[in-house]
Amino acid sequence: MEIVKTNSSKWVRTTFPEKIDFGWQDGYGAFSVSKSSESAVIQYIQDQQNHHRTKSFQEEFVDFFNKYGIECDKNYIWK
């Protein structure tokens, strides 16, 4: 993830000179999905902008953790 963040930040700043101050947040997370869910994930990504008009990323993230029984300290995640 560190390499992805480094390279993508460099690409954004090089491709979009007006974004010279672009940078990712300090932390990161990675999730995997099964091949059988691939089309659902693609559809989610394509509709993400519209989807987040009704539910924030933060709300969705916490809901995801709760759904799968992962302990989630919102104060830690959003500091």
KOLDODREN-370209 format. One record per atom (N, C-alpha, C): x, y, z; residue number from 1; atom name; residue in one letter. Coordinates in nm, 2 decimals, always signed. Each point is the difference from the previous one (the first is absolute). Layout:
        X        Y        Z    nr   atom   rest
        X        Y        Z   NUM     CA      A
...
***
This chain:
        X        Y        Z    nr   atom   rest
    +0.08    -0.12    +0.00     1      N      M
    -0.08    +0.12    +0.00     1     CA      M
    +0.09    +0.13    +0.00     1      C      M
    +0.11    -0.01    +0.07     2      N      E
    +0.09    +0.12    +0.00     2     CA      E
    +0.04    +0.03    -0.14     2      C      E
    +0.04    -0.10    -0.08     3      N      I
    +0.05    +0.02    -0.13     3     CA      I
    -0.12    +0.06    -0.09     3      C      I
    -0.12    -0.06    +0.02     4      N      V
    -0.11    +0.05    -0.08     4     CA      V
    -0.03    +0.15    +0.03     4      C      V
    +0.00    +0.03    +0.13     5      N      K
    -0.02    +0.14    +0.04     5     CA      K
    +0.10    +0.09    -0.05     5      C      K
    +0.13    -0.04    +0.01     6      N      T
    +0.11    +0.09    -0.05     6     CA      T
    -0.01    +0.02    -0.15     6      C      T
    -0.02    -0.11    -0.07     7      N      N
    +0.00    +0.02    -0.15     7     CA      N
    -0.12    +0.07    -0.05     7      C      N
    -0.12    -0.02    +0.07     8      N      S
    -0.12    +0.06    -0.05     8     CA      S
    +0.00    +0.15    +0.04     8      C      S
    +0.06    +0.04    +0.11     9      N      S
    +0.02    +0.14    +0.04     9     CA      S
    +0.09    +0.07    -0.11     9      C      S
    +0.11    -0.06    -0.03    10      N      K
    +0.09    +0.05    -0.10    10     CA      K
    -0.08    +0.02    -0.14    10      C      K
    -0.08    -0.10    -0.04    11      N      W
    -0.07    +0.01    -0.12    11     CA      W
    -0.10    +0.11    +0.00    11      C      W
    -0.07    +0.02    +0.11    12      N      V
    -0.10    +0.11    +0.01    12     CA      V
    +0.07    +0.13    -0.01    12      C      V
    +0.11    +0.02    +0.07    13      N      R
    +0.07    +0.13    +0.00    13     CA      R
    +0.06    +0.03    -0.14    13      C      R
    +0.04    -0.11    -0.07    14      N      T
    +0.06    +0.02    -0.13    14     CA      T
    -0.10    +0.02    -0.11    14      C      T
    -0.11    -0.07    +0.01    15      N      T
    -0.11    +0.01    -0.10    15     CA      T
    -0.08    +0.12    +0.02    15      C      T
    -0.02    +0.04    +0.12    16      N      F
    -0.09    +0.12    +0.03    16     CA      F
    +0.08    +0.10    +0.08    16      C      F
    +0.08    +0.09    -0.07    17      N      P
    +0.09    +0.09    +0.07    17     CA      P
    -0.07    +0.09    +0.10    17      C      P
    -0.13    +0.02    -0.01    18      N      E
    -0.07    +0.08    +0.10    18     CA      E
    -0.02    -0.07    +0.13    18      C      E
    +0.03    -0.13    +0.00    19      N      K
    -0.02    -0.08    +0.12    19     CA      K
    +0.14    -0.03    +0.06    19      C      K
    +0.09    +0.10    -0.01    20      N      I
    +0.13    -0.02    +0.05    20     CA      I
    +0.01    -0.04    +0.15    20      C      I
    -0.10    +0.04    +0.08    21      N      D
    -0.01    -0.03    +0.14    21     CA      D
    -0.07    -0.12    +0.04    21      C      D
    -0.04    -0.08    -0.11    22      N      F
    -0.08    -0.12    +0.02    22     CA      F
    +0.08    -0.10    +0.09    22      C      F
    -0.07    -0.07    +0.09    23      N      G
    +0.05    -0.10    +0.08    23     CA      G
    -0.11    -0.09    +0.06    23      C      G
    +0.03    -0.12    +0.02    24      N      W
    -0.09    -0.10    +0.06    24     CA      W
    -0.01    +0.03    +0.15    24      C      W
    -0.10    -0.06    +0.07    25      N      Q
    +0.00    +0.01    +0.15    25     CA      Q
    +0.11    -0.08    +0.05    25      C      Q
    +0.03    +0.01    +0.13    26      N      D
    +0.11    -0.07    +0.06    26     CA      D
    -0.01    -0.15    +0.00    26      C      D
    -0.12    -0.06    +0.02    27      N      G
    -0.02    -0.14    +0.01    27     CA      G
    -0.06    -0.06    -0.13    27      C      G
    -0.03    -0.12    +0.01    28      N      Y
    -0.07    -0.07    -0.12    28     CA      Y
    -0.05    -0.13    +0.05    28      C      Y
    -0.09    -0.05    -0.08    29      N      G
    -0.06    -0.13    +0.02    29     CA      G
    -0.01    -0.08    -0.13    29      C      G
    -0.01    -0.13    +0.01    30      N      A
    -0.01    -0.08    -0.12    30     CA      A
    -0.10    -0.11    +0.03    30      C      A
    -0.09    -0.02    -0.10    31      N      F
    -0.10    -0.10    +0.01    31     CA      F
    +0.00    -0.09    -0.12    31      C      F
    -0.04    -0.12    +0.01    32      N      S
    +0.00    -0.08    -0.12    32     CA      S
    -0.15    -0.05    -0.01    32      C      S
    -0.03    -0.04    -0.12    33      N      V
    -0.13    -0.06    -0.03    33     CA      V
    +0.02    -0.12    -0.09    33      C      V
    -0.10    -0.09    +0.00    34      N      S
    +0.02    -0.12    -0.08    34     CA      S
    -0.03    +0.04    -0.15    34      C      S
    +0.05    -0.09    -0.09    35      N      K
    -0.02    +0.02    -0.14    35     CA      K
    -0.15    +0.01    -0.03    35      C      K
    -0.08    -0.08    +0.07    36      N      S
    -0.14    +0.00    -0.03    36     CA      S
    -0.07    +0.13    +0.03    36      C      S
    +0.06    +0.09    +0.08    37      N      S
    -0.05    +0.13    +0.03    37     CA      S
    +0.05    +0.11    -0.09    37      C      S
    +0.08    -0.04    -0.09    38      N      E
    +0.07    +0.10    -0.08    38     CA      E
    -0.10    +0.10    -0.07    38      C      E
    -0.10    -0.05    -0.06    39      N      S
    -0.10    +0.09    -0.07    39     CA      S
    -0.07    +0.09    +0.10    39      C      S
    -0.03    -0.04    +0.11    40      N      A
    -0.06    +0.08    +0.11    40     CA      A
    +0.09    +0.11    +0.04    40      C      A
    +0.13    -0.03    +0.01    41      N      V
    +0.10    +0.10    +0.04    41     CA      V
    +0.02    +0.10    -0.11    41      C      V
    +0.00    -0.04    -0.12    42      N      I
    +0.01    +0.09    -0.11    42     CA      I
    -0.12    +0.10    -0.01    42      C      I
    -0.11    -0.06    +0.02    43      N      Q
    -0.13    +0.08    +0.00    43     CA      Q
    +0.01    +0.10    +0.12    43      C      Q
    +0.04    -0.04    +0.12    44      N      Y
    +0.01    +0.09    +0.11    44     CA      Y
    +0.09    +0.12    -0.03    44      C      Y
    +0.12    -0.03    -0.06    45      N      I
    +0.10    +0.10    -0.03    45     CA      I
    -0.06    +0.10    -0.10    45      C      I
    -0.07    -0.05    -0.10    46      N      Q
    -0.06    +0.08    -0.10    46     CA      Q
    -0.10    +0.09    +0.05    46      C      Q
    -0.07    -0.04    +0.11    47      N      D
    -0.11    +0.08    +0.06    47     CA      D
    +0.04    +0.07    +0.13    47      C      D
    +0.12    -0.01    +0.03    48      N      Q
    +0.05    +0.05    +0.13    48     CA      Q
    -0.03    +0.15    +0.02    48      C      Q
    +0.02    +0.08    -0.09    49      N      Q
    -0.03    +0.15    +0.02    49     CA      Q
    -0.15    +0.02    +0.03    49      C      Q
    -0.09    -0.07    -0.07    50      N      N
    -0.14    +0.02    +0.03    50     CA      N
    -0.03    -0.07    +0.13    50      C      N
    +0.05    -0.11    +0.03    51      N      H
    -0.02    -0.07    +0.13    51     CA      H
    +0.03    +0.08    +0.12    51      C      H
    +0.12    +0.07    -0.01    52      N      H
    +0.04    +0.08    +0.12    52     CA      H
    -0.07    +0.13    +0.01    52      C      H
    -0.10    +0.03    -0.08    53      N      R
    -0.09    +0.11    +0.02    53     CA      R
    -0.10    -0.03    +0.12    53      C      R
    -0.02    -0.13    +0.02    54      N      T
    -0.10    -0.04    +0.11    54     CA      T
    +0.07    -0.06    +0.12    54      C      T
    +0.12    -0.05    -0.01    55      N      K
    +0.07    -0.05    +0.11    55     CA      K
    +0.15    +0.03    -0.02    55      C      K
    +0.06    +0.06    +0.11    56      N      S
    +0.14    +0.05    -0.01    56     CA      S
    +0.09    -0.13    +0.00    56      C      S
    +0.12    +0.03    -0.05    57      N      F
    +0.10    -0.11    +0.00    57     CA      F
    +0.02    -0.05    +0.14    57      C      F
    +0.01    +0.10    +0.10    58      N      Q
    +0.03    -0.04    +0.14    58     CA      Q
    -0.12    -0.09    +0.05    58      C      Q
    -0.12    +0.04    -0.03    59      N      E
    -0.11    -0.09    +0.05    59     CA      E
    +0.00    -0.14    -0.06    59      C      E
    +0.03    +0.00    -0.13    60      N      E
    +0.01    -0.13    -0.07    60     CA      E
    +0.11    -0.09    +0.05    60      C      E
    +0.11    +0.07    +0.03    61      N      F
    +0.12    -0.07    +0.05    61     CA      F
    -0.03    -0.07    +0.14    61      C      F
    -0.06    +0.08    +0.09    62      N      V
    -0.03    -0.05    +0.13    62     CA      V
    -0.11    -0.11    -0.01    62      C      V
    -0.10    +0.02    -0.09    63      N      D
    -0.10    -0.11    -0.02    63     CA      D
    +0.07    -0.13    -0.05    63      C      D
    +0.09    +0.01    -0.09    64      N      F
    +0.08    -0.11    -0.05    64     CA      F
    +0.06    -0.08    +0.11    64      C      F
    +0.07    +0.07    +0.09    65      N      F
    +0.07    -0.06    +0.11    65     CA      F
    -0.10    -0.07    +0.09    65      C      F
    -0.11    +0.07    +0.03    66      N      N
    -0.10    -0.05    +0.09    66     CA      N
    -0.07    -0.13    -0.06    66      C      N
    -0.02    +0.00    -0.13    67      N      K
    -0.06    -0.11    -0.07    67     CA      K
    +0.08    -0.13    +0.01    67      C      K
    +0.13    +0.02    +0.00    68      N      Y
    +0.09    -0.12    +0.00    68     CA      Y
    +0.07    -0.02    +0.14    68      C      Y
    -0.06    +0.07    +0.10    69      N      G
    +0.05    -0.03    +0.14    69     CA      G
    +0.14    +0.05    +0.02    69      C      G
    +0.04    +0.10    -0.07    70      N      I
    +0.14    +0.06    +0.02    70     CA      I
    -0.01    +0.11    +0.10    70      C      I
    +0.08    +0.00    +0.11    71      N      E
    +0.00    +0.11    +0.09    71     CA      E
    +0.05    +0.13    -0.06    71      C      E
    -0.08    +0.10    +0.02    72      N      C
    +0.03    +0.13    -0.07    72     CA      C
    -0.01    +0.11    +0.10    72      C      C
    +0.11    +0.07    +0.02    73      N      D
    +0.00    +0.12    +0.08    73     CA      D
    +0.00    +0.12    -0.09    73      C      D
    -0.12    +0.06    -0.01    74      N      K
    -0.01    +0.12    -0.09    74     CA      K
    +0.09    +0.11    +0.03    74      C      K
    +0.03    +0.02    +0.13    75      N      N
    +0.09    +0.11    +0.03    75     CA      N
    +0.15    -0.03    -0.05    75      C      N
    +0.03    -0.12    -0.01    76      N      Y
    +0.14    -0.04    -0.05    76     CA      Y
    +0.00    +0.02    -0.15    76      C      Y
    -0.10    -0.05    -0.07    77      N      I
    -0.01    +0.00    -0.15    77     CA      I
    +0.00    +0.14    -0.05    77      C      I
    -0.07    +0.09    +0.06    78      N      W
    -0.02    +0.14    -0.06    78     CA      W
    +0.08    +0.10    +0.07    78      C      W
    +0.11    -0.03    +0.07    79      N      K
    +0.08    +0.10    +0.07    79     CA      K
    +0.08    +0.08    -0.09    79      C      K
***
